[in-house]
């Protein structure tokens, strides 16, 4: 839940991230929404390898299922470690 909450905070700021999928596709976009399963809606997307995936050039908004995500990259200035630590502490207190 910690990461879902963290990404929800990022979505409020319309943060730009890169999602790397298990099929080696990488998609960059602005976070619109996130749920507890880490299903993420991105807007204003750009596919990192346009040449390999030309069919995605016309897509502007995309829902990515959480179980297809390999990892997520974001710029260093977009990470608020204090927020992550605070959310983790609250999560531990609940258990």
C-alpha angles and dihedrals in degrees: 000000000000094000094044089054091045092052090046088058089050090050090057087058092045089236120190117234139166118232118202112203128209090250090062093256115137121200126186122201150125116284111243100171143346132196133201091272090056092248101159131200114208127191131195090027128189122192111225094216102041093166093060095044110035091154089072095057093092095047114104102170127035140182113214119195113231094230091060094057118105097181142329126233127197136167117275092243090059095063118091104189092184090062092049092050092047092050092047091052091050090049092051091049090056092056 
